[in-house]
C-alpha cells in the first residue's frame, strides 16, 4: 500500500489498567518509513503503547490512527502490520520447523479454514531469505540459538510483507554480536520502505540505528533525534544521571555517568 503519510498517530491517548494510569495523554506521530525507537525505565508503559497501537488494548480516551485511519477502520489492512512480541509463549519442544512457524505469519491474510498455498509458501521462504536463515528452514525451532530464533520470529512477522513492523525488546537474551546483526537487519528493512517501531532498553546501541527516539515514562517526555539537547535532557530526567550522546563517524553512542 502507498496511500498513507503517517504510519502511526496517537492524539492525547490515556490508558489505565487495574486502576492505574499506564499511559498519560500521549501524543506521538511516526512518519511513514521511519525507524523509531521507544525507550524508558521499567514500568514506563512501553509495551502498553505497542499493544495500544496494535489495537490489543483499548485506550480510555484519545485517538489512535494507523496508516492514517482509525484502528477500528483498518479492516484487511491489519495484515500489513507485523508484530514481534517481547516473549513468545511457544513450546520449544513442539515439533514444528522454522519454515512451518514462519508460514504461520501468513494465516492472517488467509482467513479461517484456508490452508497455505504456493503464494504463502513462497512468502515464507522470501522472509527467511530476508533475515538470512533460509538454510535453517527445516530445523526444529527448539534447535535454534537465541539469535537464530529471534530472526525466525522476525521472519514470521515479515511473511505478510508488512508496511509497519513493531518489535518489543527484540534482542532480549541474545549476545552483543547478534544484537548488532538484528539492528542492521531492521535498518535494512527501513531502507526498503518498512516503518519500524522498536521498544528497547539498550539506549546506546539503539541510538546508532534509529531516526527518532520516543522517551516514555507514562507520559511522553520527548520525541527527538539522538544527540539533540532535548533527548539528552529527557534521558537525564528519566534515569537520574548525566547522559550525553557522542558521535564517532555516523554512529552515535551514549555515555552515562553514574552519581555515587
C-alpha positions, 0 to 999 in steps of 0.5 A, spaced: 500 500 500 502 507 498 496 511 500 498 513 507 503 519 510 503 517 517 504 510 519 502 511 526 498 517 530 496 517 537 492 524 539 492 525 547 491 517 548 490 515 556 490 508 558 489 505 565 489 498 567 487 495 574 486 502 576 492 505 574 494 510 569 499 506 564 499 511 559 498 519 560 495 523 554 500 521 549 501 524 543 506 521 538 506 521 530 511 516 526 512 518 519 511 513 514 518 509 513 521 511 519 525 507 524 523 509 531 525 507 537 521 507 544 525 507 550 524 508 558 525 505 565 521 499 567 514 500 568 514 506 563 508 503 559 512 501 553 509 495 551 502 498 553 503 503 547 505 497 542 499 493 544 495 500 544 497 501 537 496 494 535 489 495 537 490 489 543 488 494 548 483 499 548 485 506 550 480 510 555 480 516 551 484 519 545 485 517 538 489 512 535 490 512 527 494 507 523 496 508 516 492 514 517 485 511 519 482 509 525 484 502 528 477 500 528 477 502 520 483 498 518 479 492 516 484 487 511 489 492 512 491 489 519 495 484 515 500 489 513 502 490 520 507 485 523 508 484 530 514 481 534 512 480 541 517 481 547 516 473 549 513 468 545 509 463 549 511 457 544 513 450 546 520 449 544 519 442 544 513 442 539 515 439 533 514 444 528 520 447 523 522 454 522 519 454 515 512 451 518 512 457 524 514 462 519 508 460 514 504 461 520 505 469 519 501 468 513 494 465 516 492 472 517 491 474 510 488 467 509 482 467 513 479 461 517 479 454 514 484 456 508 490 452 508 497 455 505 498 455 498 504 456 493 503 464 494 504 463 502 509 458 501 513 462 497 512 468 502 515 464 507 521 462 504 522 470 501 522 472 509 527 467 511 531 469 505 530 476 508 533 475 515 538 470 512 536 463 515 533 460 509 538 454 510 535 453 517 528 452 514 527 445 516 530 445 523 526 444 529 525 451 532 527 448 539 534 447 535 535 454 534 540 459 538 537 465 541 539 469 535 537 464 530 530 464 533 529 471 534 530 472 526 525 466 525 520 470 529 522 476 525 521 472 519 514 470 521 512 477 522 515 479 515 511 473 511 505 478 510 510 483 507 508 488 512 508 496 511 509 497 519 513 492 523 513 493 531 518 489 535 518 489 543 525 488 546 527 484 540 534 482 542 532 480 549 537 474 551 541 474 545 549 476 545 552 483 543 554 480 536 547 478 534 544 484 537 548 488 532 546 483 526 538 484 528 539 492 528 542 492 521 537 487 519 531 492 521 535 498 518 535 494 512 528 493 512 527 501 513 531 502 507 526 498 503 520 502 505 518 498 512 516 503 518 519 500 524 517 501 531 522 498 536 521 498 544 528 497 547 532 498 553 539 498 550 539 506 549 546 506 546 546 501 541 539 503 539 541 510 538 546 508 532 540 505 528 534 509 529 531 516 526 527 518 532 527 516 539 520 516 543 522 517 551 516 514 555 515 514 562 507 514 562 507 520 559 511 522 553 517 526 555 520 527 548 520 525 541 527 527 538 533 525 534 539 522 538 544 527 540 539 533 540 539 537 547 532 535 548 533 527 548 539 528 552 535 532 557 529 527 557 534 521 558 537 525 564 530 526 567 528 519 566 534 515 569 537 520 574 544 521 571 548 525 566 547 522 559 550 525 553 550 522 546 557 522 542 558 521 535 564 517 532 563 517 524 555 516 523 554 512 529 552 515 535 553 512 542 551 514 549 555 515 555 552 515 562 555 517 568 553 514 574 552 519 581 555 515 587 
